[in-house]
């Protein structure tokens, strides 16, 4: 009998492992299924809006309910796909600190990361708990959204999606915790001396939590102090590697609870923000422009644009560099993403410049520098985010970005020309700068390669500025045209289509999750009374607008060295909008200089996201990450000069507004 106990124990262990494996496979299937539904939802959004635009334009008969469906779609996409985004490791965070810990001291890094994932579980659990009463009320009272007699939908399905999505994401966070702790156990078994470092990581997190608790308790009687402490802890947690949406939302929850002395109030704010903060038709512009950019990349339109620009600049000294800038500027007019531009032109432009004896540092520097045009020349995801956070017109921001984008492009070309003339050894070796002899490109080929990008730009920007359709409708029409061009060019396969939809869903869910968190953070800042306190302080200190703007831009440039662009905006824009309100600042101009200042961070170490993307995509051992940063340095300097110009002369940003 005694001998059978080990066998029974092993059997129970095997059964337990089998049950865990089955549960894990079930959760994976649910996450994948929700992700597929969210991805298809984006495609349906595009089709609905295009059908609505066509019905209105050709038959003067819009389709009822499209606006309401789009408003509800963004929330649905976030909660259907956020678990999948987390599983893929694409929930936005700064890897500067946690990345180093995971590399140098894995046991400590995994312990710290496990605590971050546990915080994510806590946030999702709170959203679930405080959304449940809203769901039951909507179910029991049979409430509807929309206009009765026009178009309406029951409210409970949307609450149900939030409940399901938050529950699955909470489970996924727990799975991440389990995976982290599993790796910690392996590390400790392999290297017993790692016990001290793992304990140190856990202790550091515990100390941070105690300090936050004591700080909030001490400041609880002063809402303004609570708000200011929250700003400090947001910076610390984000820099430490906590997922940015989790940091913003969870800190806001505890700060509101400290200010009001009631967790119920904080919970209701959290649930309402999760369910309603994205219920605006304008938010549909995010997934639609992302989808258009993905289709443009698949169809090789970026490659053709570069070939045309390369041909046009063939007789200019440093022409390949200028061609890269020009192609990036045109490509930016249909993608809206600097990272997309960096990814595409790393593969297209860098090998071509190296083949023509251009210096490797210069080649990667040109691509890095010109990639930032993707976030300035409309349509731009950063301008969209600013417009949402500042509650100002996205269409007006798009208009305002045209002249600054052109100015920055010209400034880059001037820089390349000056470097080619005065410092040729830094640009190319041998005959790299001599006029290139290229096979003549027939006019028909030039037109064929240029026409797709011209059609897209004309449809998207022309439609917006001509008043034919809104920015959201422009995104849908542009996505549809990009899809049609991909089909015509025979670049679309079922696999490509699915990857495009999944990529769009992942990017959109990650961005919109941040916007939900930013909304909660903005509400907390307003509740704390910081805007009024800042106004009083500025009046008492006698600080003028230009002093405030100078400090603000300096902070943006400093934050750009450690945080990504979107995170910087989420943290700073609510504060600066409140601070500049007494001065009646033009928010369109503020949006442009904010975007340029934030984008400098894409080129500056140690974060420099564009530089990392270029280095990773290039995969060339001859070119180090340090080479990319050094190559991008002159372009970052030019950006600062253009930023000063745009700040001193606001009219440059307001020509078309």
C-alpha positions as CSV (number, residue, x, y, z in Angstrom):
1,X,0.0,0.0,0.0
2,X,2.8,2.4,0.9
3,X,4.4,1.9,-2.5
4,X,1.2,3.0,-4.3
5,X,1.2,6.5,-2.8
6,X,3.9,7.9,-5.1
7,X,2.0,6.4,-8.1
8,X,-1.2,8.0,-6.9
9,X,0.6,11.3,-6.4
10,X,2.1,11.2,-9.9
11,X,-1.3,10.3,-11.3
12,X,-3.0,13.3,-9.6
13,X,-0.1,15.6,-10.8
14,X,-0.6,14.3,-14.3
15,X,-4.4,14.9,-14.2
16,X,-3.9,18.4,-12.7
17,X,-1.4,19.2,-15.5
18,X,-3.8,17.9,-18.2
19,X,-6.7,20.0,-16.7
20,X,-4.4,23.1,-16.7
21,X,-3.3,22.4,-20.3
22,X,-7.0,22.0,-21.4
23,X,-8.0,25.2,-19.6
24,X,-5.1,27.0,-21.2
25,X,-6.0,25.8,-24.7
26,X,-9.6,26.9,-24.0
27,X,-8.6,30.4,-23.0
28,X,-6.3,30.6,-26.1
29,X,-9.2,29.6,-28.3
30,X,-11.5,32.2,-26.7
31,X,-8.8,34.9,-27.0
32,X,-8.2,34.0,-30.6
33,X,-11.9,33.9,-31.4
34,X,-12.6,37.4,-29.8
35,X,-9.6,38.7,-31.7
36,X,-11.0,37.4,-35.0
37,X,-14.3,38.9,-34.3
38,X,-12.7,42.3,-33.5
39,X,-10.6,42.1,-36.7
40,X,-13.6,41.4,-38.9
41,X,-15.5,44.2,-37.1
42,X,-12.9,46.7,-38.5
43,X,-13.6,45.5,-42.0
44,X,-17.4,45.8,-41.4
45,X,-16.9,49.3,-40.2
46,X,-15.1,50.2,-43.4
47,X,-17.8,48.7,-45.5
48,X,-20.6,50.4,-43.6
49,X,-19.1,53.8,-43.9
50,X,-18.3,53.4,-47.6
51,X,-21.8,52.3,-48.3
52,X,-23.2,55.2,-46.3
53,X,-21.0,57.7,-48.2
54,X,-22.0,56.2,-51.5
55,X,-25.7,56.2,-50.7
56,X,-25.5,59.8,-49.6
57,X,-23.4,61.0,-52.5
58,X,-25.2,59.2,-55.3
59,X,-28.7,58.9,-54.0
60,X,-28.9,61.6,-51.3
61,X,-30.1,58.8,-49.0
62,X,-27.8,58.2,-46.0
63,X,-28.0,54.9,-44.2
64,X,-29.6,55.3,-40.8
65,X,-27.7,54.2,-37.7
66,X,-24.2,54.1,-39.2
67,X,-22.9,56.8,-36.9
68,X,-24.2,55.0,-33.8
69,X,-22.8,51.7,-34.9
70,X,-19.3,53.3,-35.5
71,X,-19.5,55.0,-32.0
72,X,-20.1,51.6,-30.4
73,X,-17.7,49.7,-32.6
74,X,-14.5,51.3,-31.1
75,X,-15.3,50.2,-27.6
76,X,-16.2,46.7,-28.9
77,X,-12.9,46.5,-30.8
78,X,-10.9,47.4,-27.7
79,X,-12.4,44.8,-25.4
80,X,-12.6,42.1,-28.0
81,X,-9.0,42.4,-28.8
82,X,-7.1,43.7,-25.8
83,X,-6.4,40.2,-24.4
84,X,-4.9,39.2,-27.8
85,X,-2.8,42.3,-27.8
86,X,-1.5,41.5,-24.4
87,X,-0.8,37.9,-25.4
88,X,1.2,39.2,-28.3
89,X,3.2,41.5,-26.0
90,X,1.9,44.7,-27.8
91,X,0.2,46.5,-24.9
92,X,2.2,49.7,-24.9
93,X,4.9,50.2,-22.3
94,X,8.4,51.6,-22.0
95,X,11.0,48.8,-22.1
96,X,13.9,51.0,-21.1
97,X,14.1,49.9,-17.5
98,X,12.3,46.6,-17.4
99,X,14.0,45.5,-20.6
100,X,17.4,46.0,-19.0
101,X,16.3,44.1,-15.9
102,X,15.0,41.2,-18.0
103,X,18.3,41.0,-19.8
104,X,20.9,41.6,-17.1
105,X,19.1,40.1,-14.0
106,X,16.3,37.9,-15.3
107,X,15.1,36.7,-11.9
108,X,14.6,40.2,-10.6
109,X,13.1,41.4,-13.9
110,X,10.6,38.6,-14.0
111,X,9.5,39.3,-10.4
112,X,9.0,42.9,-11.2
113,X,7.2,42.1,-14.4
114,X,4.9,39.7,-12.6
115,X,3.9,42.5,-10.3
116,X,3.1,44.7,-13.3
117,X,0.9,42.0,-14.8
118,X,-0.8,41.6,-11.4
119,X,-1.6,45.3,-11.5
120,X,-3.1,44.7,-15.0
121,X,-5.2,41.9,-13.6
122,X,-6.4,44.3,-10.8
123,X,-7.4,46.9,-13.3
124,X,-9.4,44.5,-15.4
125,X,-11.0,43.0,-12.4
126,X,-12.1,46.5,-11.3
127,X,-13.6,47.2,-14.7
128,X,-15.5,44.0,-14.6
129,X,-16.8,44.5,-11.0
130,X,-18.0,48.1,-11.6
131,X,-19.4,47.4,-15.1
132,X,-21.5,44.5,-13.8
133,X,-24.2,46.8,-12.2
134,X,-24.4,48.8,-15.4
135,X,-25.0,45.6,-17.4
136,X,-27.7,44.3,-15.0
137,X,-29.4,47.7,-15.0
138,X,-29.3,47.9,-18.8
139,X,-30.7,44.3,-19.0
140,X,-33.4,44.7,-16.4
141,X,-34.6,48.2,-17.5
142,X,-34.3,47.3,-21.2
143,X,-32.5,50.6,-22.0
144,X,-31.7,51.6,-25.6
145,X,-29.0,53.7,-27.3
146,X,-29.7,56.0,-30.3
147,X,-32.8,57.9,-31.3
148,X,-36.2,56.3,-30.9
149,X,-38.0,56.1,-34.2
150,X,-34.8,56.8,-36.1
151,X,-32.3,54.0,-35.1
152,X,-31.7,52.5,-31.7
153,X,-30.0,49.5,-30.2
154,X,-30.3,47.8,-26.8
155,X,-27.5,48.9,-24.4
156,X,-26.8,45.6,-22.7
157,X,-24.8,43.9,-25.5
158,X,-22.1,46.5,-25.3
159,X,-21.9,46.2,-21.6
160,X,-21.7,42.4,-22.1
161,X,-18.8,42.8,-24.5
162,X,-16.9,44.9,-21.9
163,X,-17.6,42.3,-19.2
164,X,-16.4,39.4,-21.4
165,X,-13.4,41.4,-22.7
166,X,-12.3,42.6,-19.3
167,X,-12.7,39.1,-17.7
168,X,-10.7,37.4,-20.5
169,X,-8.0,40.0,-20.3
170,X,-7.8,39.6,-16.5
171,X,-7.3,35.9,-17.0
172,X,-4.6,36.6,-19.6
173,X,-2.8,38.9,-17.1
174,X,-2.9,36.1,-14.6
175,X,-1.4,33.7,-17.2
176,X,1.4,36.2,-17.7
177,X,2.0,36.3,-14.0
178,X,2.1,32.5,-13.9
179,X,4.5,32.5,-16.9
180,X,6.8,35.1,-15.2
181,X,6.9,33.1,-11.9
182,X,7.5,29.9,-13.8
183,X,10.6,31.5,-15.3
184,X,11.7,32.8,-11.9
185,X,11.5,29.3,-10.5
186,X,13.7,28.0,-13.4
187,X,16.2,30.8,-12.8
188,X,16.4,30.1,-9.1
189,X,16.8,26.3,-9.7
190,X,19.6,27.0,-12.2
191,X,21.3,29.8,-10.3
192,X,20.5,29.6,-6.6
193,X,22.3,32.9,-6.0
194,X,19.5,34.6,-7.9
195,X,17.3,34.4,-4.8
196,X,18.6,37.7,-3.4
197,X,18.0,39.5,-6.7
198,X,14.5,38.1,-7.0
199,X,13.7,39.1,-3.4
200,X,15.1,42.6,-4.1
201,X,12.8,43.0,-7.1
202,X,9.8,42.0,-5.0
203,X,10.9,44.3,-2.2
204,X,11.3,47.3,-4.6
205,X,7.7,46.9,-5.8
206,X,6.5,46.6,-2.2
207,X,8.3,49.7,-1.2
208,X,6.9,51.6,-4.2
209,X,3.4,50.6,-3.2
210,X,3.9,51.6,0.4
211,X,5.3,55.0,-0.6
212,X,2.3,55.6,-2.9
213,X,-0.1,54.6,-0.2
214,X,1.6,56.9,2.4
215,X,1.8,59.8,-0.1
216,X,-1.9,59.6,-1.1
217,X,-3.0,59.2,2.6
218,X,-0.8,62.2,3.6
219,X,-2.2,64.3,0.7
220,X,-5.8,63.1,0.9
221,X,-7.0,66.3,2.5
222,X,-5.7,68.3,-0.5
223,X,-7.0,67.3,-3.9
224,X,-4.4,69.3,-5.7
225,X,-1.6,67.6,-3.8
226,X,-3.1,64.2,-4.8
227,X,-3.2,65.3,-8.4
228,X,0.4,66.4,-8.3
229,X,1.5,63.2,-6.6
230,X,-0.3,61.2,-9.3
231,X,1.7,63.0,-12.0
232,X,4.9,62.0,-10.2
233,X,3.9,58.4,-9.9
234,X,2.7,58.2,-13.5
235,X,6.2,59.2,-14.6
236,X,7.8,56.7,-12.2
237,X,5.6,53.8,-13.1
238,X,5.7,54.4,-16.9
239,X,9.4,54.8,-16.8
240,X,9.6,51.6,-14.7
241,X,7.9,49.6,-17.4
242,X,4.3,49.3,-16.2
243,X,1.9,49.1,-19.1
244,X,1.0,52.7,-19.7
245,X,-2.8,52.2,-19.9
246,X,-2.7,50.2,-16.7
247,X,-0.5,52.8,-14.9
248,X,-2.8,55.8,-15.9
249,X,-6.1,54.1,-15.2
250,X,-5.1,52.4,-11.9
251,X,-3.4,55.4,-10.5
252,X,-6.4,57.6,-11.5
253,X,-8.7,55.1,-9.7
254,X,-6.8,55.3,-6.4
255,X,-6.4,59.1,-6.7
256,X,-10.1,59.7,-7.2
257,X,-10.8,57.4,-4.3
258,X,-8.3,59.4,-2.1
259,X,-9.9,62.7,-3.2
260,X,-13.5,61.7,-2.7
261,X,-12.9,59.2,0.1
262,X,-15.0,56.7,-1.7
263,X,-13.9,53.7,-3.8
264,X,-17.4,53.4,-5.2
265,X,-17.2,56.8,-6.9
266,X,-13.8,55.9,-8.3
267,X,-15.1,52.6,-9.6
268,X,-18.1,54.2,-11.3
269,X,-15.8,56.6,-13.0
270,X,-13.6,53.8,-14.2
271,X,-16.6,51.8,-15.5
272,X,-18.2,54.8,-17.2
273,X,-14.9,55.7,-18.9
274,X,-14.4,52.1,-20.1
275,X,-17.9,52.1,-21.6
276,X,-18.5,55.6,-22.9
277,X,-15.2,57.5,-23.3
278,X,-14.7,56.2,-26.8
279,X,-18.3,56.5,-27.9
280,X,-17.7,59.2,-30.5
281,X,-17.9,58.9,-34.2
282,X,-14.5,60.6,-34.6
283,X,-12.7,57.7,-32.9
284,X,-13.5,55.6,-36.0
285,X,-10.7,57.4,-37.7
286,X,-8.0,55.4,-35.8
287,X,-8.6,51.9,-37.0
288,X,-9.6,53.1,-40.5
289,X,-6.4,55.0,-41.2
290,X,-4.3,52.2,-39.7
291,X,-6.1,49.8,-42.1
292,X,-5.3,52.0,-45.0
293,X,-1.7,52.2,-44.1
294,X,-1.4,48.4,-43.8
295,X,-3.0,47.9,-47.3
296,X,-0.6,50.6,-48.7
297,X,2.3,48.7,-47.3
298,X,1.1,45.3,-48.6
299,X,0.5,46.7,-52.1
300,X,4.1,48.0,-52.5
301,X,2.9,51.5,-53.2
302,X,5.7,52.8,-50.9
303,X,8.3,51.0,-53.0
304,X,7.0,52.5,-56.3
305,X,6.9,56.0,-54.7
306,X,10.6,55.6,-53.8
307,X,11.5,54.5,-57.3
308,X,9.8,57.5,-58.8
309,X,11.5,59.9,-56.3
310,X,14.8,58.2,-56.9
311,X,14.5,58.8,-60.6
312,X,13.5,62.5,-60.2
313,X,16.5,63.2,-57.9
314,X,19.0,61.2,-59.9
315,X,21.1,64.2,-61.0
316,X,21.2,66.0,-57.7
317,X,24.2,65.6,-55.3
318,X,22.9,63.5,-52.4
319,X,19.9,62.7,-54.6
320,X,19.2,59.3,-53.1
321,X,18.9,60.9,-49.6
322,X,16.5,63.6,-51.0
323,X,14.6,60.9,-52.8
324,X,14.1,59.1,-49.5
325,X,12.8,62.3,-47.9
326,X,10.5,63.0,-50.8
327,X,9.1,59.4,-50.9
328,X,8.6,59.4,-47.2
329,X,6.7,62.7,-47.3
330,X,4.4,61.3,-50.0
331,X,4.1,58.0,-48.2
332,X,3.2,59.8,-45.0
333,X,0.2,61.3,-46.6
334,X,-1.5,57.9,-46.7
335,X,-0.1,56.0,-43.7
336,X,-0.1,58.4,-40.6
337,X,2.6,56.4,-38.8
338,X,6.3,57.1,-38.5
339,X,7.0,53.5,-37.5
340,X,5.3,52.2,-40.7
341,X,7.5,54.6,-42.7
342,X,10.6,53.5,-40.9
343,X,9.8,49.9,-41.5
344,X,9.0,50.2,-45.2
345,X,12.0,52.5,-46.2
346,X,14.5,50.6,-44.1
347,X,14.0,47.7,-46.6
348,X,13.7,49.9,-49.7
349,X,16.0,52.9,-49.3
350,X,18.9,51.7,-47.1
351,X,20.1,48.8,-49.4
352,X,19.9,51.1,-52.4
353,X,22.0,53.8,-50.8
354,X,24.6,51.3,-49.6
355,X,24.8,49.9,-53.1
356,X,25.6,53.4,-54.4
357,X,28.5,53.8,-51.8
358,X,26.6,56.0,-49.4
359,X,27.9,56.0,-45.8
360,X,25.9,53.5,-43.7
361,X,25.4,56.1,-40.9
362,X,24.0,58.6,-43.4
363,X,21.8,56.0,-45.0
364,X,20.1,54.9,-41.8
365,X,20.0,58.5,-40.6
366,X,18.1,59.7,-43.6
367,X,15.5,57.0,-43.2
368,X,15.2,57.7,-39.4
369,X,14.9,61.4,-39.9
370,X,12.4,61.3,-42.8
371,X,10.2,58.7,-41.0
372,X,9.0,61.3,-38.5
373,X,7.1,63.0,-41.4
374,X,4.6,60.2,-41.0
375,X,3.3,61.7,-37.7
376,X,3.2,65.3,-39.0
377,X,1.9,65.2,-42.6
378,X,-1.8,64.4,-42.4
379,X,-3.4,62.0,-41.8
380,X,-1.4,61.5,-38.6
381,X,-2.2,59.2,-35.7
382,X,-0.5,61.6,-33.2
383,X,-2.6,64.5,-34.5
384,X,-5.7,62.4,-34.1
385,X,-4.7,61.5,-30.5
386,X,-4.0,65.2,-29.7
387,X,-7.3,66.2,-31.2
388,X,-9.1,63.7,-29.0
389,X,-7.3,64.6,-25.8
390,X,-7.6,68.4,-26.4
391,X,-11.2,68.0,-27.8
392,X,-10.4,70.0,-30.9
393,X,-11.0,69.5,-34.6
394,X,-9.0,66.6,-36.1
395,X,-9.8,68.0,-39.6
396,X,-8.3,71.4,-38.7
397,X,-5.2,69.7,-37.2
398,X,-4.8,67.8,-40.5
399,X,-4.9,71.0,-42.4
400,X,-2.5,72.6,-40.0
401,X,0.1,69.8,-40.5
402,X,0.5,70.4,-44.3
403,X,2.8,73.5,-44.2
404,X,4.9,72.3,-41.3
405,X,5.4,68.9,-43.0
406,X,6.5,70.6,-46.2
407,X,8.8,72.9,-44.3
408,X,10.4,70.0,-42.4
409,X,10.8,68.0,-45.7
410,X,12.5,71.0,-47.4
411,X,14.8,71.5,-44.3
412,X,15.9,67.9,-44.5
413,X,16.7,68.3,-48.2
414,X,18.7,71.4,-47.5
415,X,20.6,69.5,-44.8
416,X,21.4,66.7,-47.2
417,X,22.6,69.1,-49.9
418,X,24.8,71.0,-47.4
419,X,26.3,67.8,-46.0
420,X,26.9,66.6,-49.6
421,X,28.7,69.8,-50.5
422,X,30.6,70.6,-47.3
423,X,31.1,67.2,-45.7
424,X,31.0,64.7,-48.6
425,X,33.0,62.1,-46.6
426,X,30.2,61.8,-44.1
427,X,27.6,61.2,-46.9
428,X,29.3,58.8,-49.3
429,X,32.6,57.3,-50.4
430,X,34.1,57.0,-53.8
431,X,31.7,58.1,-56.5
432,X,28.6,57.9,-54.5
433,X,27.8,61.6,-54.8
434,X,28.4,61.8,-58.6
435,X,25.4,62.1,-60.9
436,X,23.9,58.7,-61.3
437,X,23.1,57.3,-64.7
438,X,19.8,55.5,-64.6
439,X,17.9,53.8,-67.3
440,X,15.3,56.3,-68.5
441,X,11.9,55.7,-67.0
442,X,9.2,56.2,-69.7
443,X,6.4,58.7,-68.9
444,X,3.9,55.9,-68.9
445,X,5.9,54.0,-66.2
446,X,6.3,57.2,-64.1
447,X,2.5,57.7,-64.3
448,X,1.7,54.1,-63.5
449,X,4.0,54.1,-60.4
450,X,2.8,57.5,-59.2
451,X,-0.9,57.2,-59.9
452,X,-1.9,54.9,-56.9
453,X,-0.4,57.2,-54.3
454,X,-1.9,60.3,-56.1
455,X,-5.3,58.7,-56.2
456,X,-5.2,57.9,-52.5
457,X,-3.9,61.3,-51.4
458,X,-6.4,63.0,-53.6
459,X,-9.3,61.0,-52.3
460,X,-8.4,61.2,-48.6
461,X,-7.1,64.8,-48.3
462,X,-9.2,66.2,-51.1
463,X,-12.3,64.7,-49.7
464,X,-11.6,66.2,-46.2
465,X,-10.6,69.6,-47.4
466,X,-13.3,69.7,-50.1
467,X,-16.0,69.1,-47.5
468,X,-17.1,66.0,-49.2
469,X,-16.7,63.8,-46.2
470,X,-15.4,63.8,-42.6
471,X,-12.0,62.5,-41.5
472,X,-13.6,59.2,-40.4
473,X,-15.3,58.8,-43.7
474,X,-12.0,59.7,-45.4
475,X,-10.3,56.8,-43.5
476,X,-13.0,54.4,-44.7
477,X,-12.9,55.5,-48.3
478,X,-9.0,55.5,-48.3
479,X,-9.0,52.0,-46.8
480,X,-11.4,50.8,-49.5
481,X,-9.4,52.4,-52.3
482,X,-6.1,50.9,-50.8
483,X,-7.8,47.5,-50.7
484,X,-8.9,47.9,-54.3
485,X,-5.4,48.9,-55.4
486,X,-4.0,45.9,-53.6
487,X,-6.3,43.7,-55.4
488,X,-5.7,45.3,-58.8
489,X,-1.9,45.0,-58.3
490,X,-2.4,41.3,-57.4
491,X,-0.8,41.7,-54.0
492,X,-3.8,40.5,-52.0
493,X,-4.1,37.0,-50.7
494,X,-6.3,35.6,-48.0
495,X,-3.3,35.4,-45.7
496,X,-2.4,39.0,-46.4
497,X,-6.0,40.1,-45.9
498,X,-6.2,38.4,-42.5
499,X,-2.8,39.7,-41.4
500,X,-3.9,43.2,-42.4
501,X,-7.1,43.0,-40.4
502,X,-5.3,41.5,-37.4
503,X,-2.6,44.1,-37.5
504,X,-5.2,46.8,-37.7
505,X,-7.1,45.4,-34.8
506,X,-4.0,45.0,-32.6
507,X,-2.7,48.5,-33.2
508,X,-6.2,50.1,-32.9
509,X,-7.0,48.2,-29.6
510,X,-3.6,49.2,-28.1
511,X,-4.1,52.9,-29.0
512,X,-7.7,53.0,-27.9
513,X,-7.0,51.3,-24.6
514,X,-4.5,54.1,-24.0
515,X,-7.1,56.7,-24.8
516,X,-9.6,55.1,-22.3
517,X,-6.9,55.4,-19.6
518,X,-6.1,58.9,-20.7
519,X,-9.7,59.9,-20.4
520,X,-9.8,58.5,-16.8
521,X,-6.6,60.4,-16.1
522,X,-7.9,63.6,-17.5
523,X,-11.1,63.3,-15.4
524,X,-9.0,62.8,-12.3
525,X,-6.8,65.8,-13.1
526,X,-10.0,67.9,-13.4
527,X,-11.5,66.5,-10.1
528,X,-8.2,67.3,-8.3
529,X,-8.5,71.0,-9.1
530,X,-5.1,71.2,-10.8
531,X,-6.3,73.3,-13.7
532,X,-7.6,76.0,-11.4
533,X,-4.5,75.8,-9.1
534,X,-2.2,76.1,-12.2
535,X,-4.1,79.2,-13.4
536,X,-3.8,80.8,-10.0
537,X,-0.1,80.0,-9.8
538,X,0.7,81.3,-13.2
539,X,-1.1,84.6,-12.5
540,X,0.7,84.9,-9.2
541,X,4.1,84.1,-10.6
542,X,3.6,86.5,-13.5
543,X,4.6,83.8,-15.9
544,X,3.7,84.6,-19.5
545,X,2.6,82.4,-22.3
546,X,6.0,82.1,-23.9
547,X,7.7,81.1,-20.7
548,X,5.1,78.4,-20.2
549,X,5.5,77.2,-23.8
550,X,9.3,77.1,-23.5
551,X,9.1,75.0,-20.3
552,X,6.5,72.7,-21.9
553,X,8.6,72.1,-25.0
554,X,11.7,71.5,-22.9
555,X,9.8,68.9,-20.9
556,X,8.5,67.2,-24.1
557,X,12.1,67.0,-25.5
558,X,13.3,65.5,-22.2
559,X,10.5,63.0,-22.0
560,X,11.2,62.0,-25.6
561,X,14.5,60.4,-24.5
562,X,12.7,57.9,-22.2
563,X,9.1,57.5,-23.4
564,X,7.3,56.8,-26.7
565,X,5.3,59.6,-28.5
566,X,1.8,58.5,-27.6
567,X,2.7,58.1,-23.9
568,X,4.1,61.5,-23.7
569,X,1.0,63.0,-25.2
570,X,-1.3,61.1,-22.9
571,X,0.6,62.4,-19.8
572,X,1.2,66.0,-20.8
573,X,-1.6,67.2,-23.1
574,X,-4.4,67.2,-20.5
575,X,-2.1,69.3,-18.2
576,X,-0.9,71.8,-20.8
577,X,-4.4,72.3,-22.2
578,X,-5.5,73.2,-18.7
579,X,-2.5,75.4,-18.1
580,X,-2.8,77.4,-21.3
581,X,-6.6,77.9,-21.1
582,X,-6.2,81.3,-19.4
583,X,-4.1,82.5,-22.3
584,X,-6.7,81.4,-24.9
585,X,-4.0,79.6,-26.9
586,X,-4.9,78.3,-30.3
587,X,-5.1,74.5,-29.8
588,X,-4.4,73.8,-33.4
589,X,-1.1,75.5,-33.2
590,X,-0.4,73.9,-29.9
591,X,-1.1,70.5,-31.4
592,X,1.4,71.0,-34.2
593,X,4.3,72.1,-32.0
594,X,3.5,69.3,-29.5
595,X,3.6,66.8,-32.3
596,X,7.0,68.0,-33.7
597,X,8.5,68.2,-30.2
598,X,7.3,64.7,-29.3
599,X,8.6,63.3,-32.6
600,X,12.1,64.5,-31.9
601,X,12.1,61.7,-29.3
602,X,11.8,59.1,-32.0
603,X,15.4,60.0,-33.0
604,X,17.0,60.6,-29.6
605,X,18.6,58.0,-27.3
606,X,18.1,56.0,-25.2
607,X,14.5,55.3,-26.4
608,X,14.5,56.5,-30.0
609,X,11.8,54.1,-31.2
610,X,12.3,54.8,-35.0
611,X,16.0,54.1,-34.6
612,X,15.2,50.8,-32.9
613,X,12.8,49.8,-35.6
614,X,15.3,50.6,-38.3
615,X,18.1,48.7,-36.6
616,X,15.8,45.6,-36.0
617,X,14.4,45.6,-39.5
618,X,17.8,46.1,-41.2
619,X,19.5,43.1,-39.6
620,X,22.9,44.2,-40.9
621,X,25.8,43.5,-38.6
622,X,27.8,46.3,-40.2
623,X,25.4,48.9,-38.8
624,X,25.1,49.1,-35.0
625,X,22.3,50.8,-33.1
626,X,24.9,53.5,-32.2
627,X,25.4,54.2,-35.9
628,X,21.6,54.7,-36.4
629,X,21.5,57.2,-33.5
630,X,24.5,59.1,-34.8
631,X,23.1,59.1,-38.3
632,X,19.8,60.5,-37.1
633,X,21.4,63.2,-34.9
634,X,21.7,65.9,-37.7
635,X,18.0,65.4,-38.6
636,X,17.0,65.6,-34.9
637,X,18.9,69.0,-34.7
638,X,17.0,70.2,-37.8
639,X,13.7,69.2,-36.2
640,X,14.5,71.3,-33.2
641,X,15.3,74.3,-35.5
642,X,12.0,73.8,-37.3
643,X,10.2,73.5,-34.0
644,X,11.6,76.9,-32.9
645,X,10.4,78.3,-36.2
646,X,6.9,76.9,-35.9
647,X,6.8,78.1,-32.3
648,X,7.9,81.7,-33.1
649,X,5.6,82.0,-36.1
650,X,2.2,80.3,-35.4
651,X,0.9,81.5,-38.7
652,X,2.9,78.8,-40.5
653,X,0.6,76.2,-38.9
654,X,-2.6,78.2,-39.4
655,X,-2.4,79.0,-43.1
656,X,-5.2,76.7,-44.1
657,X,-7.3,76.8,-40.9
